[in-house]
Amino acid sequence: MRRCPTSLVLVMVVCAITIVSAMPAEALHVNEKGGKDDGLGILDVPVPSGFFAGAEARTVAREGRDPVPSTPWWERSSFDLDKDHISDALMQEAAKDPDSILDVLMSMDHEPDAVDAAAIERTGPDIMVMHIYTDLWLVEVWGADGRDFRDLLRVPGAVMLWGKGAPIAMSNIATPNMKARESAEYSPQTAWELGYQGRGVNIAVIDTGQDNAHPSLAGKWVGGADMSKPETPWWQQDGTFDADDTNGHGTTCAGIATGTGAPDGEYKGAAPEARLVDIRIGTIIGYAPGEGPLPKKWMDSTLLGQEWAIAHKDDQWAGVPEENWGIDIASESWGIDVGGSSDGSDPYSMNNNKMVEAGIFVFNAAGNDGPSNDGFSGMSASDLATIVAASDDKDTIDRTDDILADYSSRGPRKDDGDDNPYDELMPHITAPGTGITQVQFDRFGDGSGNGYGSRGSGTSYATPAVAGVAALMLEANGNLTPLVMRDVMEHTAERRDNATLPELDPFWNKDWGYGLIDAYRAVLLVEQLGEDVVNIDPDLQAYITNVTVSKGKLKLEGVAWSETSVVEKVELRIDNGTDWSMADDEANETWARWSASIDIGSVSKGNHTVTARAVRGDLHSTPDTVNFTSKGEAGGGLAAGNMTLVGVLLAVVAVLVVIYLVKKGVLKVGKKAQAAEAAKVEGIKAIEGEGAGESGAGGGGSGNGGP
């Protein structure tokens, strides 16, 4: 028998490989914004102009940050610069008149009870405990002057003394501008057109009351209380009292969040199917009793309102379906002057934290101090609440002409000294708050005969708009937690202006926060996440920052970081596959840049989504995505196009023929030739291995559409 020359075998194999490699790669269809483009293109790439464009893929290590402060908050508070456990503002007030009787708030290091109250009243004959805020770890005391402060601090568990604060009362265009309501400009990409309008969600408006008989609010009230006056048989605080609004501020906020726009539906709020809880803390002049110019011998209505919300968050309101029991969301268009900008250690901001920890989604106005402010007031400086800035939509639904409202308070918050700089990054989100037309209240009636009119401007009005979007998100996914919801809002927001602290966060801006809220993207994302939302850790962040297409490869670059720990890895997948592939260049670091590439020829014809996420243990970041459309004919994730499939089949047939002939003895390969063939095969494998490495998410047959 004649031996088959080695060259003949190689020619057959090489011909088959050549047929495959000569087949045209799949083409991509470009549509709108994206990274560099070689005539192919990418859809919907969330990349700020110039950000990380063409950046070298590498890992950048940063010093890790301790998530647990080494000292308690009262030792770090910026309100107590002399560290005597008495707020500097309270000491200044006492110094004006040593004999002046003051209303004092005592912060405790535990839940106060009757034993603590008795100990406090034993410190002086005129000292009276006005109220114990058990859930807030506060005690309100009357009858003390400056000479009593030291005795009060000797009570076991007392850690800080405060003076009372003074409150600051902080959509026919706004609702569609947020992409909540349908519009000619943004339909069908609106949250309502996804099928959500806030059904089954309760929003507590903590404000000056509500005229719930107004046509836009009729039938929405499920429960509430008037905390602006002591409880009496006429003003029960058990959840059954419906407090009317004598100021108008609270009614406007309720309409922005949930109004139906009745009778003609023009001035609808963001979540017209949501229901209302009315927690009144303000009065006809706005101030709550115990605050501002009103008589001081009153309990603090703001603190009472916060405490009441926690105590009644699971109430089974009478006469309403089970889906509308309790309190889901709190809208607080309110701030407290605590004697200067707050680092978050003031009682009002910390009590917002308590509300969030109790499971309430809290939204608080950033304030109306404009660009000259040096931080945020009490309530607005909360670590855990979502702080809302205001935009000016220029009376157009089109968002491209929107600017930041000149009155909107700027960030960041004053540093609280806890070695975590991320909790100073506020405001978090921006929404329309300028030139609002909404429901008109009735100072001496229930508002049943009133219509709509100009209600002015303020972050007060941006806040309930965001609370309404929160109701849409919560209807779409009931597994959300407050911090994950905030993270999704930030992640899906429309970026505005450059990053203020890019070395810390590449997106946060001191004026806009993370940008202009996008109700459609936020609701769509939580809907798609489904039950996986419980696995999101807001401490982890991952973004796709640059996308290019070249030589049949879709290359992705991005950044990932952890606010308090490390990123173990960055994962990617194509579409909804169950397998994830690791990106290149990521590592166990606080901050990392990563890259990955996908072989376009391995992706079937149609629309596709690439998803990226940062991972630590069993938890991951809110995912970031980029969409693209392939025009090719590839299928099965193996090759691109019918001609390519033919080439593969020819190659397989050729190899099988050679194997058959060798086994039959028709063809033989000498030992030297076998050794040479083996060496060449190993070389081919090495080349293929390098190609798979370049492919990243698309390589290695991972189930993500790779070859």
C-alpha positions in Angstrom: 0.0 0.0 0.0 1.1 3.5 -0.7 1.6 6.0 2.2 -0.3 9.2 2.1 2.0 12.1 2.2 1.7 14.2 5.3 1.3 17.3 3.1 -1.8 15.8 1.5 -3.5 15.4 4.9 -2.5 18.9 5.9 -3.8 20.3 2.6 -7.2 18.7 3.2 -7.5 20.1 6.7 -6.1 23.5 5.8 -8.6 23.8 2.9 -11.5 23.0 5.2 -10.2 25.6 7.8 -9.8 28.1 5.0 -13.4 27.7 3.8 -14.6 28.4 7.3 -12.3 31.4 8.0 -13.2 33.0 4.6 -16.9 33.2 5.5 -18.1 36.8 6.2 -18.6 37.7 9.9 -22.0 38.8 11.1 -22.8 42.5 10.7 -24.1 44.7 13.4 -26.7 47.4 12.9 -25.8 50.7 14.4 -28.5 52.8 16.0 -27.8 56.0 17.9 -25.2 56.6 20.5 -22.2 54.5 21.3 -18.4 54.1 21.3 -16.1 54.1 18.3 -17.7 52.6 15.2 -16.2 50.9 12.1 -19.5 51.0 10.2 -21.2 48.4 12.4 -22.2 50.0 15.7 -23.9 49.6 19.0 -27.3 50.4 20.5 -28.0 52.2 23.8 -24.5 52.5 25.2 -24.7 54.4 28.6 -21.3 56.1 28.2 -20.7 59.7 29.2 -18.9 61.7 26.5 -15.2 61.0 26.7 -15.4 58.9 29.8 -12.8 56.1 29.7 -12.9 56.2 25.9 -10.1 53.9 24.7 -8.8 53.5 28.2 -6.3 50.8 28.8 -7.8 47.8 30.5 -6.0 47.5 33.8 -6.7 47.1 37.5 -6.3 50.0 39.8 -5.9 49.2 43.5 -7.1 51.7 46.1 -6.9 51.6 49.9 -9.8 49.6 51.3 -12.2 51.4 53.6 -13.5 50.2 56.9 -17.4 50.1 56.7 -17.6 50.2 60.5 -16.6 53.5 62.1 -14.0 53.2 64.8 -15.8 55.7 67.0 -19.6 56.2 67.6 -21.4 59.0 65.9 -21.7 61.2 68.9 -17.9 61.3 69.2 -17.6 62.4 65.5 -20.6 64.8 65.1 -19.8 68.0 63.4 -22.5 69.7 65.7 -20.2 69.2 68.7 -16.8 70.6 67.8 -15.7 70.9 71.4 -16.7 67.3 72.0 -18.6 68.1 75.2 -21.7 66.1 74.1 -23.8 69.3 73.8 -24.5 70.6 70.4 -22.7 73.9 69.8 -26.0 75.5 68.7 -27.7 74.6 72.0 -24.7 76.0 74.0 -24.9 79.2 72.0 -28.6 79.5 72.8 -28.1 78.9 76.5 -25.2 81.4 76.6 -27.6 84.2 75.5 -29.5 84.0 78.8 -28.4 81.5 81.5 -31.8 81.6 83.1 -33.7 80.8 79.8 -35.8 77.6 80.0 -35.0 75.5 77.0 -36.6 72.6 75.2 -33.9 69.9 74.9 -33.7 66.6 73.0 -31.5 63.9 74.6 -30.0 61.3 72.3 -29.5 57.9 74.1 -27.3 55.0 73.3 -30.3 52.6 73.7 -34.1 52.5 73.5 -35.2 54.8 76.3 -38.0 53.7 78.7 -39.7 54.7 81.9 -36.6 54.0 84.0 -34.7 56.5 81.9 -37.5 59.1 82.2 -37.5 58.8 86.0 -33.7 59.2 86.1 -33.9 62.3 83.9 -36.6 64.0 86.0 -34.5 63.4 89.1 -31.8 65.7 87.8 -33.8 68.8 88.7 -37.1 69.9 90.3 -38.3 71.7 87.1 -37.2 69.0 84.6 -40.1 67.3 82.8 -40.0 64.5 80.3 -42.3 65.5 77.5 -42.1 62.5 75.3 -40.0 59.3 74.9 -39.3 58.5 71.3 -38.5 54.8 71.8 -37.9 53.8 68.2 -35.8 57.0 67.7 -33.6 56.6 70.8 -34.6 60.1 71.9 -36.1 61.8 75.0 -37.7 65.3 74.8 -37.1 67.3 78.0 -38.7 70.6 79.2 -37.6 72.9 82.0 -33.8 72.8 81.7 -31.5 75.7 81.5 -27.8 75.7 80.6 -26.8 74.8 84.2 -28.7 71.6 84.0 -26.9 70.2 80.9 -24.2 68.4 82.8 -26.6 66.7 85.2 -28.7 65.5 82.2 -25.5 64.0 80.6 -24.9 62.0 83.8 -28.0 60.0 83.2 -26.8 56.5 82.1 -26.9 56.2 78.3 -27.2 59.9 77.5 -24.8 60.7 74.7 -25.8 64.1 73.2 -28.0 67.1 74.0 -29.7 69.0 71.2 -31.9 72.1 70.8 -35.1 72.0 68.8 -34.8 72.7 65.1 -36.9 75.0 63.0 -38.6 73.4 60.0 -38.3 74.6 56.4 -41.2 73.6 54.2 -39.5 72.8 51.1 -47.6 67.8 36.6 -48.9 67.9 33.6 -45.3 68.4 32.3 -43.4 66.8 35.2 -45.0 63.4 35.0 -44.3 62.7 31.3 -41.0 64.5 31.6 -39.9 61.8 34.0 -40.9 59.1 31.4 -43.6 58.0 33.8 -46.7 59.0 31.8 -47.2 58.3 28.1 -46.3 61.2 25.7 -45.6 61.9 22.1 -42.0 62.5 23.0 -41.2 59.2 24.8 -44.0 56.6 24.2 -43.9 53.7 24.2 -40.9 53.9 26.5 -42.7 55.1 29.6 -43.4 53.3 32.9 -47.2 53.5 32.6 -47.0 51.7 29.3 -45.2 48.9 31.0 -48.4 48.5 32.9 -47.6 50.1 36.3 -49.3 53.1 38.0 -48.7 52.3 41.7 -51.4 49.8 42.4 -51.2 48.2 45.8 -48.7 50.8 47.1 -49.2 53.3 50.0 -47.4 56.6 50.1 -47.3 58.5 53.4 -47.0 62.2 52.8 -45.5 63.7 56.0 -46.4 67.3 55.6 -49.1 69.9 56.4 -52.1 67.5 55.9 -54.1 66.7 52.8 -57.5 67.8 51.4 -58.4 64.3 50.5 -61.8 65.2 49.1 -60.3 67.0 46.2 -61.3 65.2 43.0 -57.7 64.3 42.2 -57.3 62.7 45.7 -60.8 61.3 46.3 -60.8 57.7 47.6 -57.1 57.6 48.2 -56.9 58.1 51.9 -56.4 54.9 53.9 -55.3 56.2 57.3 -53.3 58.8 59.1 -53.0 61.1 62.1 -52.5 64.8 63.0 -49.3 65.0 65.0 -49.3 68.8 65.0 -51.4 68.8 68.2 -51.9 66.6 71.2 -54.1 63.6 71.0 -57.7 64.2 72.1 -61.0 62.4 71.6 -61.5 64.7 68.6 -58.0 64.2 67.2 -57.3 60.5 67.6 -53.8 59.3 66.6 -54.7 55.7 66.1 -54.7 56.0 62.3 -58.4 56.8 61.9 -58.2 60.7 61.8 -58.1 62.4 58.4 -56.3 65.7 58.9 -57.3 68.5 56.4 -54.7 70.8 55.0 -54.8 74.5 56.1 -51.5 75.4 54.3 -51.6 73.7 50.9 -48.1 72.3 50.8 -49.1 68.8 51.8 -52.1 68.6 49.4 -49.8 69.7 46.5 -47.3 67.0 47.3 -50.0 64.4 47.5 -51.3 65.4 44.1 -47.8 65.2 42.6 -47.2 61.7 43.9 -50.6 60.1 43.4 -53.2 62.5 41.8 -55.6 61.1 39.3 -56.1 64.5 37.6 -59.9 64.2 37.8 -62.1 65.1 36.3 -60.3 65.4 32.9 -57.0 63.6 33.8 -54.6 66.3 32.7 -52.7 66.9 35.9 -52.0 63.3 36.9 -49.3 62.5 39.5 -46.6 59.9 38.9 -48.5 57.0 40.5 -52.3 57.6 40.1 -53.3 54.2 41.4 -51.3 54.5 44.7 -53.1 55.2 48.0 -52.3 57.8 50.6 -51.4 57.9 54.3 -51.8 61.4 55.8 -49.3 62.2 58.5 -49.8 65.9 59.4 -46.8 67.6 61.1 -47.2 71.2 59.9 -49.7 74.0 60.5 -51.3 76.9 58.7 -48.0 78.7 58.7 -46.0 75.6 57.8 -44.1 75.3 61.1 -44.8 72.3 63.2 -45.6 72.8 66.9 -42.5 72.8 69.1 -40.5 74.3 66.2 -39.8 77.7 64.7 -41.7 80.7 66.2 -44.5 78.6 67.8 -44.7 78.1 71.6 -41.8 75.8 72.7 -43.7 73.8 75.3 -44.9 71.4 72.6 -43.7 68.0 71.6 -41.7 68.0 68.4 -44.2 67.2 65.6 -41.6 66.2 63.1 -40.1 63.6 65.4 -43.6 62.5 66.4 -44.5 62.0 62.7 -41.4 60.0 62.0 -42.0 57.8 65.1 -45.7 57.4 64.1 -44.7 56.2 60.6 -42.5 53.5 62.1 -45.1 52.4 64.7 -47.9 52.1 62.0 -45.9 50.8 59.1 -47.8 47.5 59.2 -51.2 48.7 60.2 -54.3 47.0 58.7 -56.2 50.1 57.7 -60.0 49.7 58.0 -62.0 49.2 54.9 -59.2 48.8 52.4 -57.9 45.6 50.6 -54.9 43.8 52.1 -52.6 45.1 49.3 -53.0 48.6 50.7 -52.2 47.9 54.3 -49.3 49.6 56.0 -46.9 52.2 54.8 -44.6 51.5 51.9 -43.1 54.9 51.0 -42.6 58.2 52.9 -42.4 61.5 51.0 -40.9 64.3 53.2 -40.8 67.7 51.6 -39.4 69.0 54.8 -36.1 70.1 56.3 -35.0 71.2 59.8 -32.7 74.0 60.5 -30.4 72.5 63.1 -28.0 75.5 63.4 -25.9 74.8 60.4 -25.3 72.2 57.7 -25.6 68.6 59.0 -23.2 65.7 58.7 -26.2 63.4 59.3 -25.8 63.1 63.0 -28.7 65.4 63.8 -31.8 63.7 65.3 -34.0 64.3 62.3 -31.7 62.8 59.8 -30.9 59.9 62.0 -34.6 59.2 62.5 -35.0 59.0 58.7 -32.3 56.3 58.9 -34.5 54.6 61.5 -37.5 54.7 59.2 -35.4 53.1 56.3 -34.1 50.4 58.7 -37.7 49.7 59.5 -38.4 49.0 55.8 -39.9 52.3 54.7 -38.7 53.8 51.4 -37.9 57.4 52.5 -37.5 60.3 50.1 -36.5 63.7 51.4 -36.1 67.1 49.7 -32.5 68.3 49.3 -33.5 71.9 50.2 -33.8 75.2 48.4 -30.5 77.0 49.4 -29.1 77.2 45.9 -25.4 77.0 44.9 -24.2 78.9 47.9 -25.2 76.2 50.4 -22.5 74.3 52.3 -24.4 71.1 52.7 -27.8 70.0 53.9 -30.2 70.6 56.7 -31.6 68.2 59.3 -33.6 65.4 57.7 -32.0 66.1 54.3 -28.6 64.8 55.5 -29.8 61.2 56.2 -27.4 58.4 55.2 -30.2 56.0 54.2 -33.0 58.2 52.8 -33.0 59.2 49.1 -32.2 62.9 48.8 -33.9 64.6 45.9 -32.7 67.7 43.9 -34.9 69.7 41.5 -34.7 70.4 37.8 -36.3 73.1 35.7 -38.1 71.3 32.7 -38.7 74.6 30.9 -42.4 73.7 30.6 -41.5 71.0 28.0 -41.8 67.3 28.1 -38.6 67.0 26.1 -35.8 66.5 28.6 -33.0 67.9 26.4 -33.6 71.5 27.5 -33.8 70.6 31.2 -31.5 72.5 33.5 -30.8 72.3 37.2 -33.1 74.5 39.2 -31.1 77.5 40.5 -32.6 77.1 44.0 -31.8 73.4 44.4 -29.3 72.7 47.2 -25.9 71.3 46.1 -23.8 68.6 47.6 -21.8 67.0 49.0 -22.9 66.6 52.6 -20.6 67.6 55.4 -18.2 64.8 56.2 -19.3 62.7 59.2 -15.8 61.3 59.8 -16.7 57.6 59.5 -14.0 56.8 56.8 -16.7 56.1 54.2 -16.8 59.0 51.8 -19.7 57.6 49.8 -22.4 58.5 52.3 -21.5 62.2 51.7 -22.5 61.8 48.0 -25.9 63.5 48.0 -28.2 64.6 46.5 -28.9 61.2 44.9 -31.4 61.9 42.1 -33.0 64.9 40.4 -36.6 65.4 39.2 -38.8 68.3 37.9 -39.8 70.8 40.7 -40.2 74.1 38.9 -43.4 75.9 37.9 -45.6 73.1 39.1 -49.4 73.2 38.4 -51.3 70.9 40.7 -54.3 70.5 43.0 -55.6 73.6 44.8 -56.3 73.2 48.5 -59.1 74.7 50.5 -58.0 76.5 53.7 -61.3 76.2 55.4 -62.9 73.2 53.6 -62.1 69.8 52.3 -61.1 70.8 48.7 -63.9 68.9 47.1 -64.9 71.7 44.8 -61.4 72.8 43.9 -59.4 72.5 40.7 -55.8 73.1 39.7 -53.5 76.0 39.7 -49.9 77.2 39.9 -48.2 75.9 43.1 -44.7 77.3 42.7 -41.4 75.6 42.7 -39.0 73.8 45.0 -37.3 70.5 45.8 -40.4 70.0 47.9 -42.2 69.2 44.6 -39.5 67.1 43.1 -39.6 64.8 46.1 -43.1 63.4 45.8 -42.6 63.0 42.1 -39.7 60.6 42.9 -41.8 59.0 45.6 -44.4 58.3 42.9 -41.8 56.7 40.6 -40.9 54.6 43.6 -44.5 53.3 43.8 -44.3 52.2 40.2 -41.0 50.4 40.9 -42.5 48.7 44.0 -45.5 47.6 42.1 -43.2 46.1 39.4 -41.1 44.3 41.9 -42.3 43.8 45.5 -38.9 42.3 46.5 -37.1 45.6 46.4 -35.4 47.1 49.5 -35.0 50.8 50.1 -31.2 50.9 49.3 -31.5 48.6 46.3 -34.3 50.9 44.9 -32.1 53.9 45.4 -29.2 52.1 43.7 -31.5 51.3 40.7 -32.7 54.9 40.4 -29.1 56.1 40.4 -28.0 53.4 38.0 -30.7 54.2 35.4 -30.7 58.0 35.7 -29.9 60.2 32.7 -26.4 61.5 33.5 -26.0 65.3 33.6 -22.7 67.2 33.8 -19.3 65.8 34.7 -18.4 63.8 37.8 -17.5 66.0 40.7 -15.2 63.5 42.4 -14.2 61.1 39.6 -11.5 59.5 41.7 -14.3 58.3 44.0 -17.3 57.9 41.8 -17.1 58.4 38.0 -20.8 59.5 37.7 -21.9 61.4 40.8 -22.3 65.2 40.3 -22.7 67.7 43.2 -25.7 69.4 41.5 -27.6 66.6 39.9 -26.6 63.6 42.0 -26.5 60.6 39.6 -28.7 62.5 37.1 -32.3 63.1 36.0 -34.6 60.3 37.0 -35.8 58.0 34.2 -38.9 56.2 35.4 -39.1 53.9 32.3 -35.5 52.5 32.7 -35.9 52.2 36.4 -39.2 50.3 36.3 -38.1 48.1 33.3 -34.9 47.1 35.1 -36.6 46.1 38.4 -39.2 44.2 36.3 -36.5 42.3 34.5 -34.6 41.5 37.7 -37.5 39.7 39.3 -36.5 37.7 42.3 -32.8 38.2 41.6 -33.2 41.7 43.1 -32.7 40.1 46.6 -29.1 39.2 45.6 -28.1 42.8 44.8 -25.6 44.5 47.1 -25.7 48.3 46.6 -22.1 48.5 47.9 -21.1 46.9 44.6 -21.0 48.9 41.3 -20.3 47.9 37.7 -20.7 49.9 34.5 -20.0 49.4 30.8 -18.2 52.6 29.9 -17.0 52.1 26.3 -18.0 49.9 23.4 -16.1 49.4 20.1 -16.6 47.1 17.1 -13.5 46.0 15.1 -12.5 43.0 13.0 -15.6 41.0 14.0 -15.2 41.6 17.7 -17.4 43.5 20.0 -15.1 44.9 22.7 -16.5 46.1 26.0 -14.6 48.2 28.6 -15.9 49.1 32.0 -15.3 50.0 35.6 -16.3 48.2 38.8 -15.8 49.2 42.4 -17.0 48.5 46.0 -17.8 51.3 48.3 -16.6 49.6 51.5 -15.1 46.2 50.5 -13.7 44.5 47.4 -14.9 43.4 44.0 -14.0 39.7 43.6 -14.7 39.5 39.9 -16.7 41.0 37.0 -19.0 38.7 35.1 -20.8 39.1 31.7 -23.4 37.1 29.8 -25.3 37.4 26.5 -29.0 37.7 26.7 -30.6 35.6 29.5 -28.2 32.7 29.6 -27.6 31.0 33.0 -23.8 30.9 32.6 -21.6 33.9 33.3 -18.1 34.5 31.9 -15.4 36.4 33.8 -14.1 39.6 32.3 -10.4 40.2 31.8 -8.2 42.2 34.3 -10.6 42.3 37.2 -9.2 41.4 40.6 -9.8 41.4 44.3 -9.6 45.2 44.7 -11.8 48.1 45.8 -11.6 49.6 42.3 -11.0 47.9 38.9 -11.2 48.5 35.2 -12.1 45.6 33.1 -12.6 44.5 29.5 -14.1 41.7 27.5 -14.7 40.9 23.9 -17.3 38.9 22.0 -16.9 37.1 18.7 -19.7 38.7 16.6 -19.8 35.7 14.3 -20.9 33.5 17.2 -24.1 35.5 17.8 -27.4 34.7 16.0 -29.4 37.2 14.0 -31.6 39.6 16.0 -31.5 41.8 19.0 -29.1 40.9 21.9 -28.2 42.2 25.3 -24.8 42.0 27.0 -25.1 42.2 30.8 -22.2 43.0 33.2 -22.1 42.9 37.0 -19.6 43.0 39.8 -19.6 40.0 42.2 -18.6 39.4 45.8 -19.6 36.0 47.3 -23.3 35.3 46.5 -24.1 38.9 45.9 -23.7 41.1 42.9 -24.2 44.7 41.7 -27.1 46.2 39.9 -26.4 44.9 36.4 -25.4 47.2 33.5 -26.4 46.4 29.9 -25.7 47.3 26.3 -27.9 46.3 23.4 -27.0 45.5 19.9 -28.7 44.1 16.8 -27.0 41.5 14.6 -27.9 41.2 10.9 -26.2 37.9 10.4 -27.6 34.4 9.8 -25.6 32.5 12.4 -27.4 30.0 14.7 -26.7 27.8 17.6 -23.8 30.0 18.9 -21.4 28.1 16.7 -20.7 30.0 13.6 -21.8 33.0 11.5 -24.1 32.5 8.5 -25.3 29.6 6.4 -22.1 29.6 4.2 -20.0 29.3 7.4 -22.1 26.3 8.5 -21.4 24.7 5.1 -17.7 25.3 5.5 -17.8 23.7 8.9 -19.6 20.6 7.5 -17.1 20.3 4.7 -14.2 20.4 7.2 -15.8 17.7 9.3 -16.4 15.5 6.3 -12.8 15.9 5.1 -11.4 15.0 8.5 -13.7 12.0 8.8 -12.6 10.7 5.3 -9.0 10.9 6.3 -9.6 9.0 9.5 -11.5 6.4 7.7 -8.8 5.9 5.1 -6.1 5.6 7.7 -8.0 3.0 9.7 -8.6 1.0 6.5 -4.9 1.1 5.7 -5.5 3.0 2.6 -3.5 5.9 4.0 -0.6 5.7 6.4 1.3 8.4 8.2 4.9 7.7 9.2 6.1 8.2 12.8 8.1 11.3 11.9 5.2 12.7 10.1 2.9 11.9 13.1 5.3 13.7 15.4 5.3 16.7 13.1 1.5 16.7 12.8 1.2 16.5 16.6 3.5 19.5 16.9 1.4 21.5 14.4 -1.8 20.6 16.0 -0.5 21.8 19.4 0.5 25.0 17.7 -3.0 25.4 16.2 -4.5 24.8 19.7 -2.2 27.4 21.2 -3.4 30.0 18.6 -7.0 29.1 19.2 -6.5 29.4 23.0 -5.2 33.0 22.5 -8.2 33.8 20.3 -10.5 32.6 23.0 -8.7 34.7 25.6 -9.3 37.8 23.5 -13.0 36.9 23.1 -13.6 37.2 26.9 -17.4 36.9 27.4 -17.9 35.3 24.0 -15.1 32.8 24.0 -14.6 29.3 25.4 -18.1 27.9 24.6 -19.4 29.2 27.9 -23.0 29.1 26.9 -23.1 32.8 26.4 -23.1 32.5 22.6 -19.3 31.9 22.3 -17.8 29.6 19.6 
